[in-house]
Amino acid sequence: MRLKRHLFMMLMSGMACASATASSHAEDKKNSNADNSSQWVVTLGTSVEYGPNFPGSKHSSYSGMPSIDIRSADEPDEFSAPDDNIDYGLLEFNGVEIGPVLGFRDSRILSDERKLRGVHEVKWDFDLGLFAQYWISENQFRVRGELRHAVLHDSGLVADLGADWFLPINDQIVLSAGPRLSFANQRYMKTYFSVTPQDAAANGSITPFNAGAGISSVGLAISAKYDVTPDWSVQVYHRYDCLVGDAADSPIVARFGSPNQFTFGVTLTKAFTIDF
C-alpha cells in the first residue's frame, strides 16, 4: 500500500473516531433537547482495492481509499456507485444535483515498472471540481458526470461520465451496473502517456510519443452491496476500463503496459447519527 493511501486511511480513522465521539455525546444530550435537535447522518467508509499500479500498467497492487457521505436525517439515503468520488450536493435544479467533488490521482514511479527507467515519473495528486447527477428513475437509474482538475502538480483536467442501474434484490442487497466514459485534456495525456525525446533517449528502448486530448477510456462498473445492519454495510465491486486512442497507443501502454485495466474492491461503511 502506497504512502499516500496510508495518509488517507489515517485521516479516515481520525474522522471515524471523532464522529463516534460526537454521536455518543449527542446521545447523552438527546433526552434533554430532543425537541430542539436536528439530526445528521454521517457515513464513513474505507475501501481496499486491487488494481493497476498506474494508468496503463499491466501490474496491479493493493491500495486504500476513503469515502464520506453527509445528509440530513430526514433526507432519503440515495444509492451510489463505488467509483463515485467524494462529493457534496449544494444545488438542485429541476432534479439535477450539483456540487463540489474531490478525487485522487495515482502516481507513477520507477518501482512500479522498471522497464520505464528514464521516463518521467508522475506524482500523486488531489483533483477538485464539480459533479452533476440526475435520477431518471428515482433510486433506480442515474446519470452522472464529474469534471476535475489537478490541484498540486498540474496534471491536467479529466471528465468522467457514467450511468448506473440499481436493482434491489431485497431489503439488504442491492446490485448495480453501468457504463463509463473518460475524457482528458492534453496536459493530462502528456503527463501520463506522452514520451518526450529526453524520456526516449534516457530509456533507450522506446520512441517519442505526443499524446493528444480526447477520449482516454471506456469501461463498465458493477457492484453488490449488503446491509449487515442498519448502520453497517459491505460492498464488493469490479471496474473494467479499456484505454483507447492515444492512451492505448502510447509506448508506455502498448510496449510495457496494457490497455485493459481491471480493479477489484471491497468497501466497508458505518453510519453515525449526530444530533445538534
Disulfide bonds with the S-S distance in Angstrom:
none
